[in-house]
Amino acid sequence: MGILEVKKLNLRINGKHILHDVSLDVWEGHVHALVGTNGAGKSTLASAIMGLEGYRGVTGDIFLMEKTSMI
C-alpha cells in the first residue's frame, strides 16, 4: 500500500461533474508528477484530497498512510 491512495474519487460542483472515477497511488521513495492542460483538474484533485471548503462533496475513498477516510 502506498502512502496515499485515492480510489474512484468523484466530485460534482454546482451539478457539474468535475472529477470522474479518479484513482492514484503515491509510493514512498518514488517521484510522482501530476500533469495536464489548464482546466484538467489537477488543483481540484489536490483540493478535494485535502478536504478544502467547497471541495467536500466528493465520493470515493482516500487512504493516507493506511488510514481510511471514507468520503
mmCIF file of the N, C-alpha and C atoms, coordinates in Angstrom:
data_MODEL
# 
_entry.id   MODEL 
# 
loop_
_atom_site.group_PDB 
_atom_site.id 
_atom_site.type_symbol 
_atom_site.label_atom_id 
_atom_site.label_alt_id 
_atom_site.label_comp_id 
_atom_site.label_asym_id 
_atom_site.label_entity_id 
_atom_site.label_seq_id 
_atom_site.pdbx_PDB_ins_code 
_atom_site.Cartn_x 
_atom_site.Cartn_y 
_atom_site.Cartn_z 
_atom_site.occupancy 
_atom_site.B_iso_or_equiv 
_atom_site.pdbx_formal_charge 
_atom_site.auth_seq_id 
_atom_site.auth_comp_id 
_atom_site.auth_asym_id 
_atom_site.auth_atom_id 
_atom_site.pdbx_PDB_model_num 
ATOM 1   N N  . MET A 1 1  ? 0.845   -1.184 0.000   1.00 0.00 ? 1  MET A N  1 
ATOM 2   C CA . MET A 1 1  ? 0.000   0.000  0.000   1.00 0.00 ? 1  MET A CA 1 
ATOM 3   C C  . MET A 1 1  ? 0.889   1.246  0.000   1.00 0.00 ? 1  MET A C  1 
ATOM 4   N N  . GLY A 1 2  ? 0.522   2.231  -0.795  1.00 0.00 ? 2  GLY A N  1 
ATOM 5   C CA . GLY A 1 2  ? 1.267   3.474  -0.875  1.00 0.00 ? 2  GLY A CA 1 
ATOM 6   C C  . GLY A 1 2  ? 0.994   4.375  0.317   1.00 0.00 ? 2  GLY A C  1 
ATOM 7   N N  . ILE A 1 3  ? 1.711   5.483  0.391   1.00 0.00 ? 3  ILE A N  1 
ATOM 8   C CA . ILE A 1 3  ? 1.468   6.427  1.482   1.00 0.00 ? 3  ILE A CA 1 
ATOM 9   C C  . ILE A 1 3  ? 0.185   7.218  1.244   1.00 0.00 ? 3  ILE A C  1 
ATOM 10  N N  . LEU A 1 4  ? -0.240  7.309  -0.012  1.00 0.00 ? 4  LEU A N  1 
ATOM 11  C CA . LEU A 1 4  ? -1.516  7.937  -0.359  1.00 0.00 ? 4  LEU A CA 1 
ATOM 12  C C  . LEU A 1 4  ? -2.150  7.129  -1.482  1.00 0.00 ? 4  LEU A C  1 
ATOM 13  N N  . GLU A 1 5  ? -3.398  6.711  -1.253  1.00 0.00 ? 5  GLU A N  1 
ATOM 14  C CA . GLU A 1 5  ? -4.154  6.034  -2.299  1.00 0.00 ? 5  GLU A CA 1 
ATOM 15  C C  . GLU A 1 5  ? -5.514  6.702  -2.425  1.00 0.00 ? 5  GLU A C  1 
ATOM 16  N N  . VAL A 1 6  ? -5.887  6.979  -3.639  1.00 0.00 ? 6  VAL A N  1 
ATOM 17  C CA . VAL A 1 6  ? -7.197  7.552  -3.943  1.00 0.00 ? 6  VAL A CA 1 
ATOM 18  C C  . VAL A 1 6  ? -7.909  6.562  -4.846  1.00 0.00 ? 6  VAL A C  1 
ATOM 19  N N  . LYS A 1 7  ? -9.128  6.190  -4.482  1.00 0.00 ? 7  LYS A N  1 
ATOM 20  C CA . LYS A 1 7  ? -9.871  5.190  -5.241  1.00 0.00 ? 7  LYS A CA 1 
ATOM 21  C C  . LYS A 1 7  ? -11.233 5.744  -5.661  1.00 0.00 ? 7  LYS A C  1 
ATOM 22  N N  . LYS A 1 8  ? -11.445 5.812  -6.954  1.00 0.00 ? 8  LYS A N  1 
ATOM 23  C CA . LYS A 1 8  ? -12.729 6.190  -7.551  1.00 0.00 ? 8  LYS A CA 1 
ATOM 24  C C  . LYS A 1 8  ? -13.293 7.484  -6.966  1.00 0.00 ? 8  LYS A C  1 
ATOM 25  N N  . LEU A 1 9  ? -12.472 8.517  -6.956  1.00 0.00 ? 9  LEU A N  1 
ATOM 26  C CA . LEU A 1 9  ? -12.881 9.820  -6.442  1.00 0.00 ? 9  LEU A CA 1 
ATOM 27  C C  . LEU A 1 9  ? -13.741 10.531 -7.476  1.00 0.00 ? 9  LEU A C  1 
ATOM 28  N N  . ASN A 1 10 ? -14.884 11.020 -7.052  1.00 0.00 ? 10 ASN A N  1 
ATOM 29  C CA . ASN A 1 10 ? -15.807 11.766 -7.906  1.00 0.00 ? 10 ASN A CA 1 
ATOM 30  C C  . ASN A 1 10 ? -16.140 13.081 -7.214  1.00 0.00 ? 10 ASN A C  1 
ATOM 31  N N  . LEU A 1 11 ? -16.300 14.133 -7.998  1.00 0.00 ? 11 LEU A N  1 
ATOM 32  C CA . LEU A 1 11 ? -16.647 15.443 -7.447  1.00 0.00 ? 11 LEU A CA 1 
ATOM 33  C C  . LEU A 1 11 ? -17.603 16.149 -8.386  1.00 0.00 ? 11 LEU A C  1 
ATOM 34  N N  . ARG A 1 12 ? -18.688 16.633 -7.825  1.00 0.00 ? 12 ARG A N  1 
ATOM 35  C CA . ARG A 1 12 ? -19.642 17.473 -8.555  1.00 0.00 ? 12 ARG A CA 1 
ATOM 36  C C  . ARG A 1 12 ? -19.696 18.823 -7.862  1.00 0.00 ? 12 ARG A C  1 
ATOM 37  N N  . ILE A 1 13 ? -19.602 19.883 -8.647  1.00 0.00 ? 13 ILE A N  1 
ATOM 38  C CA . ILE A 1 13 ? -19.751 21.239 -8.133  1.00 0.00 ? 13 ILE A CA 1 
ATOM 39  C C  . ILE A 1 13 ? -20.828 21.914 -8.951  1.00 0.00 ? 13 ILE A C  1 
ATOM 40  N N  . ASN A 1 14 ? -21.851 22.422 -8.256  1.00 0.00 ? 14 ASN A N  1 
ATOM 41  C CA . ASN A 1 14 ? -22.998 23.066 -8.914  1.00 0.00 ? 14 ASN A CA 1 
ATOM 42  C C  . ASN A 1 14 ? -23.596 22.169 -9.997  1.00 0.00 ? 14 ASN A C  1 
ATOM 43  N N  . GLY A 1 15 ? -23.675 20.879 -9.708  1.00 0.00 ? 15 GLY A N  1 
ATOM 44  C CA . GLY A 1 15 ? -24.275 19.934 -10.651 1.00 0.00 ? 15 GLY A CA 1 
ATOM 45  C C  . GLY A 1 15 ? -23.370 19.500 -11.787 1.00 0.00 ? 15 GLY A C  1 
ATOM 46  N N  . LYS A 1 16 ? -22.178 20.070 -11.884 1.00 0.00 ? 16 LYS A N  1 
ATOM 47  C CA . LYS A 1 16 ? -21.250 19.721 -12.965 1.00 0.00 ? 16 LYS A CA 1 
ATOM 48  C C  . LYS A 1 16 ? -20.247 18.683 -12.465 1.00 0.00 ? 16 LYS A C  1 
ATOM 49  N N  . HIS A 1 17 ? -20.093 17.602 -13.223 1.00 0.00 ? 17 HIS A N  1 
ATOM 50  C CA . HIS A 1 17 ? -19.163 16.533 -12.854 1.00 0.00 ? 17 HIS A CA 1 
ATOM 51  C C  . HIS A 1 17 ? -17.740 16.998 -13.167 1.00 0.00 ? 17 HIS A C  1 
ATOM 52  N N  . ILE A 1 18 ? -16.951 17.295 -12.123 1.00 0.00 ? 18 ILE A N  1 
ATOM 53  C CA . ILE A 1 18 ? -15.612 17.842 -12.282 1.00 0.00 ? 18 ILE A CA 1 
ATOM 54  C C  . ILE A 1 18 ? -14.555 16.729 -12.320 1.00 0.00 ? 18 ILE A C  1 
ATOM 55  N N  . LEU A 1 19 ? -14.625 15.805 -11.364 1.00 0.00 ? 19 LEU A N  1 
ATOM 56  C CA . LEU A 1 19 ? -13.718 14.655 -11.321 1.00 0.00 ? 19 LEU A CA 1 
ATOM 57  C C  . LEU A 1 19 ? -14.547 13.389 -11.448 1.00 0.00 ? 19 LEU A C  1 
ATOM 58  N N  . HIS A 1 20 ? -14.089 12.448 -12.271 1.00 0.00 ? 20 HIS A N  1 
ATOM 59  C CA . HIS A 1 20 ? -14.855 11.225 -12.511 1.00 0.00 ? 20 HIS A CA 1 
ATOM 60  C C  . HIS A 1 20 ? -13.969 9.993  -12.346 1.00 0.00 ? 20 HIS A C  1 
ATOM 61  N N  . ASP A 1 21 ? -14.231 9.216  -11.291 1.00 0.00 ? 21 ASP A N  1 
ATOM 62  C CA . ASP A 1 21 ? -13.531 7.948  -11.022 1.00 0.00 ? 21 ASP A CA 1 
ATOM 63  C C  . ASP A 1 21 ? -12.014 8.077  -11.068 1.00 0.00 ? 21 ASP A C  1 
ATOM 64  N N  . VAL A 1 22 ? -11.474 9.073  -10.363 1.00 0.00 ? 22 VAL A N  1 
ATOM 65  C CA . VAL A 1 22 ? -10.024 9.274  -10.325 1.00 0.00 ? 22 VAL A CA 1 
ATOM 66  C C  . VAL A 1 22 ? -9.415  8.335  -9.284  1.00 0.00 ? 22 VAL A C  1 
ATOM 67  N N  . SER A 1 23 ? -8.401  7.597  -9.683  1.00 0.00 ? 23 SER A N  1 
ATOM 68  C CA . SER A 1 23 ? -7.666  6.720  -8.766  1.00 0.00 ? 23 SER A CA 1 
ATOM 69  C C  . SER A 1 23 ? -6.174  6.968  -8.956  1.00 0.00 ? 23 SER A C  1 
ATOM 70  N N  . LEU A 1 24 ? -5.431  6.934  -7.841  1.00 0.00 ? 24 LEU A N  1 
ATOM 71  C CA . LEU A 1 24 ? -3.981  7.079  -7.929  1.00 0.00 ? 24 LEU A CA 1 
ATOM 72  C C  . LEU A 1 24 ? -3.333  6.491  -6.690  1.00 0.00 ? 24 LEU A C  1 
ATOM 73  N N  . ASP A 1 25 ? -2.083  6.100  -6.820  1.00 0.00 ? 25 ASP A N  1 
ATOM 74  C CA . ASP A 1 25 ? -1.267  5.598  -5.717  1.00 0.00 ? 25 ASP A CA 1 
ATOM 75  C C  . ASP A 1 25 ? 0.018   6.410  -5.668  1.00 0.00 ? 25 ASP A C  1 
ATOM 76  N N  . VAL A 1 26 ? 0.390   6.858  -4.482  1.00 0.00 ? 26 VAL A N  1 
ATOM 77  C CA . VAL A 1 26 ? 1.637   7.588  -4.282  1.00 0.00 ? 26 VAL A CA 1 
ATOM 78  C C  . VAL A 1 26 ? 2.498   6.745  -3.337  1.00 0.00 ? 26 VAL A C  1 
ATOM 79  N N  . TRP A 1 27 ? 3.690   6.393  -3.799  1.00 0.00 ? 27 TRP A N  1 
ATOM 80  C CA . TRP A 1 27 ? 4.568   5.494  -3.053  1.00 0.00 ? 27 TRP A CA 1 
ATOM 81  C C  . TRP A 1 27 ? 5.742   6.253  -2.452  1.00 0.00 ? 27 TRP A C  1 
ATOM 82  N N  . GLU A 1 28 ? 6.096   5.909  -1.237  1.00 0.00 ? 28 GLU A N  1 
ATOM 83  C CA . GLU A 1 28 ? 7.251   6.495  -0.565  1.00 0.00 ? 28 GLU A CA 1 
ATOM 84  C C  . GLU A 1 28 ? 8.523   6.142  -1.332  1.00 0.00 ? 28 GLU A C  1 
ATOM 85  N N  . GLY A 1 29 ? 9.408   7.125  -1.481  1.00 0.00 ? 29 GLY A N  1 
ATOM 86  C CA . GLY A 1 29 ? 10.674  6.907  -2.145  1.00 0.00 ? 29 GLY A CA 1 
ATOM 87  C C  . GLY A 1 29 ? 10.614  6.994  -3.655  1.00 0.00 ? 29 GLY A C  1 
ATOM 88  N N  . HIS A 1 30 ? 9.462   7.352  -4.211  1.00 0.00 ? 30 HIS A N  1 
ATOM 89  C CA . HIS A 1 30 ? 9.302   7.491  -5.653  1.00 0.00 ? 30 HIS A CA 1 
ATOM 90  C C  . HIS A 1 30 ? 8.966   8.936  -5.986  1.00 0.00 ? 30 HIS A C  1 
ATOM 91  N N  . VAL A 1 31 ? 9.307   9.359  -7.171  1.00 0.00 ? 31 VAL A N  1 
ATOM 92  C CA . VAL A 1 31 ? 8.953   10.686 -7.649  1.00 0.00 ? 31 VAL A CA 1 
ATOM 93  C C  . VAL A 1 31 ? 7.672   10.559 -8.462  1.00 0.00 ? 31 VAL A C  1 
ATOM 94  N N  . HIS A 1 32 ? 6.691   11.415 -8.160  1.00 0.00 ? 32 HIS A N  1 
ATOM 95  C CA . HIS A 1 32 ? 5.410   11.401 -8.859  1.00 0.00 ? 32 HIS A CA 1 
ATOM 96  C C  . HIS A 1 32 ? 5.145   12.773 -9.456  1.00 0.00 ? 32 HIS A C  1 
ATOM 97  N N  . ALA A 1 33 ? 4.444   12.801 -10.565 1.00 0.00 ? 33 ALA A N  1 
ATOM 98  C CA . ALA A 1 33 ? 4.050   14.072 -11.185 1.00 0.00 ? 33 ALA A CA 1 
ATOM 99  C C  . ALA A 1 33 ? 2.627   13.948 -11.679 1.00 0.00 ? 33 ALA A C  1 
ATOM 100 N N  . LEU A 1 34 ? 1.867   14.990 -11.476 1.00 0.00 ? 34 LEU A N  1 
ATOM 101 C CA . LEU A 1 34 ? 0.503   15.067 -11.988 1.00 0.00 ? 34 LEU A CA 1 
ATOM 102 C C  . LEU A 1 34 ? 0.515   16.161 -13.048 1.00 0.00 ? 34 LEU A C  1 
ATOM 103 N N  . VAL A 1 35 ? 0.337   15.772 -14.294 1.00 0.00 ? 35 VAL A N  1 
ATOM 104 C CA . VAL A 1 35 ? 0.432   16.728 -15.388 1.00 0.00 ? 35 VAL A CA 1 
ATOM 105 C C  . VAL A 1 35 ? -0.861  16.740 -16.183 1.00 0.00 ? 35 VAL A C  1 
ATOM 106 N N  . GLY A 1 36 ? -1.116  17.866 -16.806 1.00 0.00 ? 36 GLY A N  1 
ATOM 107 C CA . GLY A 1 36 ? -2.283  18.007 -17.655 1.00 0.00 ? 36 GLY A CA 1 
ATOM 108 C C  . GLY A 1 36 ? -2.432  19.449 -18.091 1.00 0.00 ? 36 GLY A C  1 
ATOM 109 N N  . THR A 1 37 ? -3.308  19.652 -19.032 1.00 0.00 ? 37 THR A N  1 
ATOM 110 C CA . THR A 1 37 ? -3.548  21.003 -19.548 1.00 0.00 ? 37 THR A CA 1 
ATOM 111 C C  . THR A 1 37 ? -4.299  21.839 -18.521 1.00 0.00 ? 37 THR A C  1 
ATOM 112 N N  . ASN A 1 38 ? -4.358  23.147 -18.763 1.00 0.00 ? 38 ASN A N  1 
ATOM 113 C CA . ASN A 1 38 ? -5.163  24.026 -17.911 1.00 0.00 ? 38 ASN A CA 1 
ATOM 114 C C  . ASN A 1 38 ? -6.593  23.525 -17.892 1.00 0.00 ? 38 ASN A C  1 
ATOM 115 N N  . GLY A 1 39 ? -7.161  23.473 -16.703 1.00 0.00 ? 39 GLY A N  1 
ATOM 116 C CA . GLY A 1 39 ? -8.545  23.044 -16.571 1.00 0.00 ? 39 GLY A CA 1 
ATOM 117 C C  . GLY A 1 39 ? -8.740  21.544 -16.527 1.00 0.00 ? 39 GLY A C  1 
ATOM 118 N N  . ALA A 1 40 ? -7.652  20.783 -16.469 1.00 0.00 ? 40 ALA A N  1 
ATOM 119 C CA . ALA A 1 40 ? -7.766  19.322 -16.459 1.00 0.00 ? 40 ALA A CA 1 
ATOM 120 C C  . ALA A 1 40 ? -8.206  18.780 -15.099 1.00 0.00 ? 40 ALA A C  1 
ATOM 121 N N  . GLY A 1 41 ? -8.038  19.560 -14.020 1.00 0.00 ? 41 GLY A N  1 
ATOM 122 C CA . GLY A 1 41 ? -8.487  19.134 -12.702 1.00 0.00 ? 41 GLY A CA 1 
ATOM 123 C C  . GLY A 1 41 ? -7.382  18.836 -11.706 1.00 0.00 ? 41 GLY A C  1 
ATOM 124 N N  . LYS A 1 42 ? -6.158  19.202 -12.000 1.00 0.00 ? 42 LYS A N  1 
ATOM 125 C CA . LYS A 1 42 ? -5.031  18.924 -11.102 1.00 0.00 ? 42 LYS A CA 1 
ATOM 126 C C  . LYS A 1 42 ? -5.212  19.606 -9.740  1.00 0.00 ? 42 LYS A C  1 
ATOM 127 N N  . SER A 1 43 ? -5.456  20.892 -9.743  1.00 0.00 ? 43 SER A N  1 
ATOM 128 C CA . SER A 1 43 ? -5.639  21.634 -8.489  1.00 0.00 ? 43 SER A CA 1 
ATOM 129 C C  . SER A 1 43 ? -6.928  21.213 -7.797  1.00 0.00 ? 43 SER A C  1 
ATOM 130 N N  . THR A 1 44 ? -7.944  20.930 -8.564  1.00 0.00 ? 44 THR A N  1 
ATOM 131 C CA . THR A 1 44 ? -9.214  20.469 -7.997  1.00 0.00 ? 44 THR A CA 1 
ATOM 132 C C  . THR A 1 44 ? -9.022  19.143 -7.286  1.00 0.00 ? 44 THR A C  1 
ATOM 133 N N  . LEU A 1 45 ? -8.266  18.236 -7.881  1.00 0.00 ? 45 LEU A N  1 
ATOM 134 C CA . LEU A 1 45 ? -7.983  16.954 -7.248  1.00 0.00 ? 45 LEU A CA 1 
ATOM 135 C C  . LEU A 1 45 ? -7.246  17.162 -5.922  1.00 0.00 ? 45 LEU A C  1 
ATOM 136 N N  . ALA A 1 46 ? -6.218  18.008 -5.918  1.00 0.00 ? 46 ALA A N  1 
ATOM 137 C CA . ALA A 1 46 ? -5.472  18.285 -4.688  1.00 0.00 ? 46 ALA A CA 1 
ATOM 138 C C  . ALA A 1 46 ? -6.386  18.894 -3.626  1.00 0.00 ? 46 ALA A C  1 
ATOM 139 N N  . SER A 1 47 ? -7.241  19.817 -4.005  1.00 0.00 ? 47 SER A N  1 
ATOM 140 C CA . SER A 1 47 ? -8.152  20.461 -3.061  1.00 0.00 ? 47 SER A CA 1 
ATOM 141 C C  . SER A 1 47 ? -9.145  19.460 -2.489  1.00 0.00 ? 47 SER A C  1 
ATOM 142 N N  . ALA A 1 48 ? -9.639  18.559 -3.317  1.00 0.00 ? 48 ALA A N  1 
ATOM 143 C CA . ALA A 1 48 ? -10.587 17.537 -2.867  1.00 0.00 ? 48 ALA A CA 1 
ATOM 144 C C  . ALA A 1 48 ? -9.908  16.568 -1.899  1.00 0.00 ? 48 ALA A C  1 
ATOM 145 N N  . ILE A 1 49 ? -8.683  16.157 -2.191  1.00 0.00 ? 49 ILE A N  1 
ATOM 146 C CA . ILE A 1 49 ? -7.953  15.246 -1.304  1.00 0.00 ? 49 ILE A CA 1 
ATOM 147 C C  . ILE A 1 49 ? -7.726  15.905 0.050   1.00 0.00 ? 49 ILE A C  1 
ATOM 148 N N  . MET A 1 50 ? -7.417  17.211 0.046   1.00 0.00 ? 50 MET A N  1 
ATOM 149 C CA . MET A 1 50 ? -7.178  17.934 1.298   1.00 0.00 ? 50 MET A CA 1 
ATOM 150 C C  . MET A 1 50 ? -8.467  18.264 2.030   1.00 0.00 ? 50 MET A C  1 
ATOM 151 N N  . GLY A 1 51 ? -9.614  18.127 1.374   1.00 0.00 ? 51 GLY A N  1 
ATOM 152 C CA . GLY A 1 51 ? -10.887 18.413 2.015   1.00 0.00 ? 51 GLY A CA 1 
ATOM 153 C C  . GLY A 1 51 ? -11.153 19.886 2.203   1.00 0.00 ? 51 GLY A C  1 
ATOM 154 N N  . LEU A 1 52 ? -10.631 20.704 1.303   1.00 0.00 ? 52 LEU A N  1 
ATOM 155 C CA . LEU A 1 52 ? -10.836 22.143 1.420   1.00 0.00 ? 52 LEU A CA 1 
ATOM 156 C C  . LEU A 1 52 ? -12.308 22.509 1.228   1.00 0.00 ? 52 LEU A C  1 
ATOM 157 N N  . GLU A 1 53 ? -12.698 23.610 1.841   1.00 0.00 ? 53 GLU A N  1 
ATOM 158 C CA . GLU A 1 53 ? -14.062 24.107 1.715   1.00 0.00 ? 53 GLU A CA 1 
ATOM 159 C C  . GLU A 1 53 ? -14.424 24.287 0.242   1.00 0.00 ? 53 GLU A C  1 
ATOM 160 N N  . GLY A 1 54 ? -15.602 23.845 -0.118  1.00 0.00 ? 54 GLY A N  1 
ATOM 161 C CA . GLY A 1 54 ? -16.050 23.922 -1.496  1.00 0.00 ? 54 GLY A CA 1 
ATOM 162 C C  . GLY A 1 54 ? -15.711 22.676 -2.293  1.00 0.00 ? 54 GLY A C  1 
ATOM 163 N N  . TYR A 1 55 ? -14.881 21.808 -1.720  1.00 0.00 ? 55 TYR A N  1 
ATOM 164 C CA . TYR A 1 55 ? -14.471 20.569 -2.396  1.00 0.00 ? 55 TYR A CA 1 
ATOM 165 C C  . TYR A 1 55 ? -14.791 19.348 -1.542  1.00 0.00 ? 55 TYR A C  1 
ATOM 166 N N  . ARG A 1 56 ? -15.788 19.483 -0.675  1.00 0.00 ? 56 ARG A N  1 
ATOM 167 C CA . ARG A 1 56 ? -16.105 18.395 0.246   1.00 0.00 ? 56 ARG A CA 1 
ATOM 168 C C  . ARG A 1 56 ? -17.214 17.488 -0.260  1.00 0.00 ? 56 ARG A C  1 
ATOM 169 N N  . GLY A 1 57 ? -17.810 17.807 -1.401  1.00 0.00 ? 57 GLY A N  1 
ATOM 170 C CA . GLY A 1 57 ? -18.890 16.991 -1.943  1.00 0.00 ? 57 GLY A CA 1 
ATOM 171 C C  . GLY A 1 57 ? -18.364 15.866 -2.815  1.00 0.00 ? 57 GLY A C  1 
ATOM 172 N N  . VAL A 1 58 ? -17.349 15.167 -2.331  1.00 0.00 ? 58 VAL A N  1 
ATOM 173 C CA . VAL A 1 58 ? -16.737 14.113 -3.129  1.00 0.00 ? 58 VAL A CA 1 
ATOM 174 C C  . VAL A 1 58 ? -17.195 12.748 -2.644  1.00 0.00 ? 58 VAL A C  1 
ATOM 175 N N  . THR A 1 59 ? -17.128 11.780 -3.525  1.00 0.00 ? 59 THR A N  1 
ATOM 176 C CA . THR A 1 59 ? -17.355 10.389 -3.156  1.00 0.00 ? 59 THR A CA 1 
ATOM 177 C C  . THR A 1 59 ? -16.110 9.604  -3.542  1.00 0.00 ? 59 THR A C  1 
ATOM 178 N N  . GLY A 1 60 ? -15.897 8.511  -2.884  1.00 0.00 ? 60 GLY A N  1 
ATOM 179 C CA . GLY A 1 60 ? -14.735 7.666  -3.129  1.00 0.00 ? 60 GLY A CA 1 
ATOM 180 C C  . GLY A 1 60 ? -13.998 7.416  -1.833  1.00 0.00 ? 60 GLY A C  1 
ATOM 181 N N  . ASP A 1 61 ? -12.821 6.841  -1.938  1.00 0.00 ? 61 ASP A N  1 
ATOM 182 C CA . ASP A 1 61 ? -12.014 6.509  -0.758  1.00 0.00 ? 61 ASP A CA 1 
ATOM 183 C C  . ASP A 1 61 ? -10.642 7.161  -0.865  1.00 0.00 ? 61 ASP A C  1 
ATOM 184 N N  . ILE A 1 62 ? -10.161 7.641  0.280   1.00 0.00 ? 62 ILE A N  1 
ATOM 185 C CA . ILE A 1 62 ? -8.815  8.172  0.373   1.00 0.00 ? 62 ILE A CA 1 
ATOM 186 C C  . ILE A 1 62 ? -8.136  7.454  1.531   1.00 0.00 ? 62 ILE A C  1 
ATOM 187 N N  . PHE A 1 63 ? -6.994  6.832  1.232   1.00 0.00 ? 63 PHE A N  1 
ATOM 188 C CA . PHE A 1 63 ? -6.206  6.146  2.248   1.00 0.00 ? 63 PHE A CA 1 
ATOM 189 C C  . PHE A 1 63 ? -4.899  6.915  2.398   1.00 0.00 ? 63 PHE A C  1 
ATOM 190 N N  . LEU A 1 64 ? -4.648  7.411  3.601   1.00 0.00 ? 64 LEU A N  1 
ATOM 191 C CA . LEU A 1 64 ? -3.426  8.145  3.881   1.00 0.00 ? 64 LEU A CA 1 
ATOM 192 C C  . LEU A 1 64 ? -2.629  7.365  4.913   1.00 0.00 ? 64 LEU A C  1 
ATOM 193 N N  . MET A 1 65 ? -1.484  6.839  4.496   1.00 0.00 ? 65 MET A N  1 
ATOM 194 C CA . MET A 1 65 ? -0.631  6.033  5.369   1.00 0.00 ? 65 MET A CA 1 
ATOM 195 C C  . MET A 1 65 ? -1.445  4.965  6.093   1.00 0.00 ? 65 MET A C  1 
ATOM 196 N N  . GLU A 1 66 ? -2.250  4.237  5.298   1.00 0.00 ? 66 GLU A N  1 
ATOM 197 C CA . GLU A 1 66 ? -3.053  3.107  5.748   1.00 0.00 ? 66 GLU A CA 1 
ATOM 198 C C  . GLU A 1 66 ? -4.225  3.489  6.636   1.00 0.00 ? 66 GLU A C  1 
ATOM 199 N N  . LYS A 1 67 ? -4.558  4.775  6.745   1.00 0.00 ? 67 LYS A N  1 
ATOM 200 C CA . LYS A 1 67 ? -5.748  5.201  7.470   1.00 0.00 ? 67 LYS A CA 1 
ATOM 201 C C  . LYS A 1 67 ? -6.802  5.552  6.445   1.00 0.00 ? 67 LYS A C  1 
ATOM 202 N N  . THR A 1 68 ? -8.032  5.103  6.662   1.00 0.00 ? 68 THR A N  1 
ATOM 203 C CA . THR A 1 68 ? -9.099  5.278  5.695   1.00 0.00 ? 68 THR A CA 1 
ATOM 204 C C  . THR A 1 68 ? -9.921  6.507  6.020   1.00 0.00 ? 68 THR A C  1 
ATOM 205 N N  . SER A 1 69 ? -10.224 7.277  4.980   1.00 0.00 ? 69 SER A N  1 
ATOM 206 C CA . SER A 1 69 ? -11.195 8.360  5.071   1.00 0.00 ? 69 SER A CA 1 
ATOM 207 C C  . SER A 1 69 ? -12.253 8.078  4.043   1.00 0.00 ? 69 SER A C  1 
ATOM 208 N N  . MET A 1 70 ? -13.373 7.554  4.483   1.00 0.00 ? 70 MET A N  1 
ATOM 209 C CA . MET A 1 70 ? -14.468 7.263  3.556   1.00 0.00 ? 70 MET A CA 1 
ATOM 210 C C  . MET A 1 70 ? -15.240 8.559  3.375   1.00 0.00 ? 70 MET A C  1 
ATOM 211 N N  . ILE A 1 71 ? -15.275 9.024  2.161   1.00 0.00 ? 71 ILE A N  1 
ATOM 212 C CA . ILE A 1 71 ? -15.900 10.310 1.882   1.00 0.00 ? 71 ILE A CA 1 
ATOM 213 C C  . ILE A 1 71 ? -17.322 10.084 1.440   1.00 0.00 ? 71 ILE A C  1 
# 
